[in-house]
Amino acid sequence: MSDNAPASPHVTTCTCENQPALRVVPLPADLNPAGDVFGGWIMSMVDIAGSVAARRRARSRVVTVAVNSFVFKQPVSVGDLVSFYSKVVAAGKTSVTVDVEVYVERNPENAVALKVTEAKLTYVALDRHGNKRAIPPEE
Ligand SMILES: CC(C)(COP(=O)(O)OP(=O)(O)OC[C@H]1O[C@@H](n2cnc3c(N)ncnc32)[C@H](O)[C@@H]1OP(=O)(O)O)[C@@H](O)C(=O)NCCC(=O)NCCS
């Protein structure tokens, strides 16, 4: 098996040429009692990463209105380099929907990125008074 081949049919690898919205290494304080990274920590980072793409598209602040789907495909371990990639997949009148994919690089000597989580979230654009505002045309 080459270094870049998936470890199993259920493992997706990433060439990861795009820049992630967020890249972070979880610490021991982020673990659950079983010793894996707490799912709530991952959800929080996914929400932040999704908002990066949404606010760029909305050109305003945004709030999360819905987590449409969220799949934990593989556990995350302390010390993994975790990268969050976010991409706008739909824009409505006031809302922006974003896909977030999460990959880990576990072994610095063999930096294969494995997909661990995927999610779809919807954000609503707000003006400075906290009212919904229209999504501007794409630049
Ligand atoms: C987000 C919020 C401003 C929306 O206000 P609202 O008057 O209920 O909004 P609407 O029902 O008009 O929906 C606004 C947009 O969100 C979309 N939306 C609302 N509920 C949704 C859901 N469950 N799933 C997907 N999209 C949804 C609507 O389709 C609409 O999109 P469009 O304008 O592009 O067609 C309001 O619900 C709110 O403040 N929620 C709390 C946000 C928050 O605290 N988030 C957590 C911290 S960031």
The ligand as a Tripos MOL2 file, in Angstrom:
@<TRIPOS>MOLECULE
LIG
   48    50     1     0     0
SMALL
NO_CHARGES

@<TRIPOS>ATOM
      1 C1        -31.2670   33.1060   12.9460 C.3       1 LIG1
      2 C2        -32.4800   34.0020   13.2240 C.3       1 LIG1
      3 C3        -32.0720   35.4700   13.1940 C.3       1 LIG1
      4 C4        -33.4690   33.7320   12.0740 C.3       1 LIG1
      5 O1        -34.6130   34.5110   12.3430 O.3       1 LIG1
      6 P1        -36.0570   34.0350   11.7910 P.3       1 LIG1
      7 O2        -36.9470   35.2210   11.7430 O.co2     1 LIG1
      8 O3        -36.4800   32.8640   12.5850 O.co2     1 LIG1
      9 O4        -35.6630   33.6040   10.3310 O.3       1 LIG1
     10 P2        -36.5030   33.0030    9.1290 P.3       1 LIG1
     11 O5        -37.4770   31.9700    9.5390 O.co2     1 LIG1
     12 O6        -36.9880   34.1520    8.3030 O.co2     1 LIG1
     13 O7        -35.3000   32.2840    8.3360 O.3       1 LIG1
     14 C5        -34.1730   33.0250    7.8900 C.3       1 LIG1
     15 C6        -33.3940   32.1480    6.9350 C.3       1 LIG1
     16 O8        -32.9020   31.0230    7.6670 O.3       1 LIG1
     17 C7        -33.3660   29.8250    7.0480 C.3       1 LIG1
     18 N1        -33.6720   28.8620    8.0900 N.ar      1 LIG1
     19 C8        -34.4390   29.0540    9.1810 C.ar      1 LIG1
     20 N2        -34.5330   27.9060    9.8770 N.ar      1 LIG1
     21 C9        -33.7920   27.0080    9.2120 C.ar      1 LIG1
     22 C10       -33.5060   25.6270    9.4290 C.ar      1 LIG1
     23 N3        -33.9960   24.9740   10.4810 N.pl3     1 LIG1
     24 N4        -32.7150   25.0070    8.5660 N.ar      1 LIG1
     25 C11       -32.2030   25.6610    7.4850 C.ar      1 LIG1
     26 N5        -32.4450   26.9590    7.2170 N.ar      1 LIG1
     27 C12       -33.2340   27.6010    8.0760 C.ar      1 LIG1
     28 C13       -34.6310   30.2170    6.2860 C.3       1 LIG1
     29 O9        -34.9020   29.3050    5.2520 O.3       1 LIG1
     30 C14       -34.2560   31.5890    5.8100 C.3       1 LIG1
     31 O10       -33.4190   31.4800    4.6830 O.3       1 LIG1
     32 P3        -33.5620   32.4770    3.3980 P.3       1 LIG1
     33 O11       -33.7940   33.8830    3.9000 O.co2     1 LIG1
     34 O12       -32.2240   32.3640    2.7030 O.co2     1 LIG1
     35 O13       -34.7040   31.9700    2.5900 O.co2     1 LIG1
     36 C15       -33.1570   33.6570   14.5790 C.3       1 LIG1
     37 O14       -33.7970   32.3890   14.4630 O.3       1 LIG1
     38 C16       -32.1370   33.6370   15.6960 C.2       1 LIG1
     39 O15       -31.7050   34.6700   16.1690 O.2       1 LIG1
     40 N6        -31.7280   32.4090   16.1290 N.am      1 LIG1
     41 C17       -30.6840   32.2710   17.1450 C.3       1 LIG1
     42 C18       -29.2880   32.2430   16.4990 C.3       1 LIG1
     43 C19       -28.2350   31.8390   17.4950 C.2       1 LIG1
     44 O16       -28.2500   32.2930   18.6210 O.2       1 LIG1
     45 N7        -27.3390   30.9330   17.0540 N.am      1 LIG1
     46 C20       -26.3600   30.3410   17.9290 C.3       1 LIG1
     47 C21       -25.1550   31.2010   18.1510 C.3       1 LIG1
     48 S1        -24.4210   31.8220   16.6800 S.3       1 LIG1
@<TRIPOS>BOND
     1     1     2 1
     2     2     3 1
     3     2     4 1
     4     2    36 1
     5     4     5 1
     6     5     6 1
     7     6     7 2
     8     6     8 1
     9     6     9 1
    10     9    10 1
    11    10    11 2
    12    10    12 1
    13    10    13 1
    14    13    14 1
    15    14    15 1
    16    15    16 1
    17    15    30 1
    18    16    17 1
    19    17    18 1
    20    17    28 1
    21    18    19 ar
    22    18    27 ar
    23    19    20 ar
    24    20    21 ar
    25    21    22 ar
    26    21    27 ar
    27    22    23 1
    28    22    24 ar
    29    24    25 ar
    30    25    26 ar
    31    26    27 ar
    32    28    29 1
    33    28    30 1
    34    30    31 1
    35    31    32 1
    36    32    33 2
    37    32    34 1
    38    32    35 1
    39    36    37 1
    40    36    38 1
    41    38    39 2
    42    38    40 1
    43    40    41 1
    44    41    42 1
    45    42    43 1
    46    43    44 2
    47    43    45 1
    48    45    46 1
    49    46    47 1
    50    47    48 1
@<TRIPOS>SUBSTRUCTURE
     1 LIG1         1 GROUP 0 **** ****
